[in-house]
Amino acid sequence: QAPLVESGGGLVQPGGSLTLSCAASGFAVTIYTMDWYRQAPGKQRELVATFARGSTNYADFVKDRFTIYRDNAKNTVYLQMNSLKSEDTAVYYCHKNKLGPWDKEYWGQGTQVTVSS
């Protein structure tokens, strides 16, 4: 089973909401810094939100609209996205950071989010 599996993407109208899920296996999300990134067509992958040691950080372009949180019992990280805009259209990726050089980082397969009327 892949270490990270995203789900929850889809087509939504501007102003709508979606919640993305990232189910982890083989490690505990409580131990690692977990991120959500996104990549729009023709653009570089960019950091959207981070959950680290109980605190969260957000890119300016999603502040007050997106929320990253986790369910420890389900070993899953979520990205709640509200007030979606057309410019939020992208493939969203879940990412596990390394604890050190001996460790591995993981990327999910990505889930497409399309914001369009």
C-alpha positions as CSV (number, residue, x, y, z in Angstrom):
1,Q,0.0,0.0,0.0
2,A,1.3,3.5,-0.9
3,P,2.4,5.5,2.1
4,L,0.1,8.4,1.3
5,V,-3.2,8.2,-0.5
6,E,-5.2,11.4,-1.3
7,S,-8.8,11.7,-2.0
8,G,-11.6,14.2,-2.0
9,G,-10.8,16.3,-5.1
10,G,-13.4,17.2,-7.7
11,L,-15.2,20.0,-9.5
12,V,-16.6,22.8,-7.4
13,Q,-18.1,26.2,-8.2
14,P,-16.4,29.4,-7.1
15,G,-17.2,30.1,-3.5
16,G,-17.7,26.4,-2.8
17,S,-15.9,24.1,-0.4
18,L,-14.0,20.8,-0.6
19,T,-12.2,18.7,2.0
20,L,-9.2,16.7,0.9
21,S,-8.0,13.6,2.8
22,C,-4.5,12.1,3.0
23,A,-4.5,8.6,4.5
24,A,-1.1,7.5,5.7
25,S,0.2,4.0,6.2
26,G,3.4,2.6,7.6
27,F,4.1,5.6,9.8
28,A,2.3,7.9,12.3
29,V,1.4,11.3,11.1
30,T,1.7,12.6,14.7
31,I,5.5,12.2,14.5
32,Y,6.1,14.0,11.2
33,T,5.6,17.4,9.7
34,M,3.0,17.0,7.1
35,D,2.2,19.4,4.2
36,W,-0.2,20.0,1.4
37,Y,1.2,21.3,-1.9
38,R,-0.4,22.1,-5.1
39,Q,0.6,22.4,-8.8
40,A,-1.3,24.2,-11.4
41,P,-0.7,23.6,-15.1
42,G,2.4,25.3,-16.3
43,K,3.4,26.3,-12.8
44,Q,5.8,25.1,-10.1
45,R,4.6,23.1,-7.2
46,E,3.9,25.4,-4.3
47,L,3.4,24.9,-0.5
48,V,-0.1,25.4,0.7
49,A,-0.2,24.4,4.3
50,T,1.9,22.7,7.0
51,F,1.0,20.9,10.2
52,A,4.0,20.6,12.5
53,R,4.2,19.8,16.2
54,G,0.7,20.9,16.8
55,S,0.9,24.2,15.0
56,T,-0.1,25.1,11.5
57,N,1.2,27.5,8.8
58,Y,-0.4,28.7,5.6
59,A,0.6,30.3,2.4
60,D,-0.7,33.9,2.2
61,F,-2.9,33.0,-0.8
62,V,-5.0,30.5,1.3
63,K,-5.0,32.1,4.7
64,D,-8.4,32.4,6.3
65,R,-9.8,30.1,3.6
66,F,-8.0,26.7,4.1
67,T,-7.5,24.7,7.2
68,I,-5.1,21.8,7.7
69,Y,-5.9,19.3,10.5
70,R,-5.4,15.7,11.3
71,D,-7.3,12.8,12.8
72,N,-4.7,10.8,14.8
73,A,-7.0,7.8,15.3
74,K,-7.4,7.5,11.5
75,N,-3.8,8.5,10.8
76,T,-5.1,11.0,8.2
77,V,-4.4,14.6,7.4
78,Y,-7.1,16.8,5.9
79,L,-7.2,20.1,4.0
80,Q,-10.5,21.9,4.4
81,M,-10.9,24.4,1.6
82,N,-13.5,27.1,1.7
83,S,-14.3,30.1,-0.5
84,L,-12.6,28.4,-3.4
85,K,-11.5,30.5,-6.3
86,S,-10.7,29.6,-9.9
87,E,-7.0,30.2,-9.2
88,D,-7.2,27.4,-6.6
89,T,-7.5,24.9,-9.5
90,A,-4.6,22.5,-9.3
91,V,-3.5,19.0,-8.4
92,Y,-3.1,18.8,-4.7
93,Y,-0.4,16.7,-3.1
94,C,0.1,15.4,0.4
95,H,3.7,15.3,1.6
96,K,5.6,13.7,4.5
97,N,8.8,15.4,5.6
98,K,11.9,13.6,6.7
99,L,13.1,13.6,10.3
100,G,16.7,13.4,9.2
101,P,19.0,12.3,6.4
102,W,18.3,8.6,7.2
103,D,14.6,9.1,6.7
104,K,12.4,9.1,3.6
105,E,10.1,11.7,2.3
106,Y,6.8,10.7,0.7
107,W,4.5,12.3,-1.8
108,G,1.0,11.2,-2.5
109,Q,-0.3,10.6,-6.0
110,G,-2.2,13.8,-6.1
111,T,-5.9,14.7,-6.4
112,Q,-7.3,17.2,-8.9
113,V,-9.3,20.2,-7.7
114,T,-11.1,22.2,-10.4
115,V,-12.9,25.4,-9.4
116,S,-15.2,26.5,-12.3
117,S,-18.7,27.6,-12.9
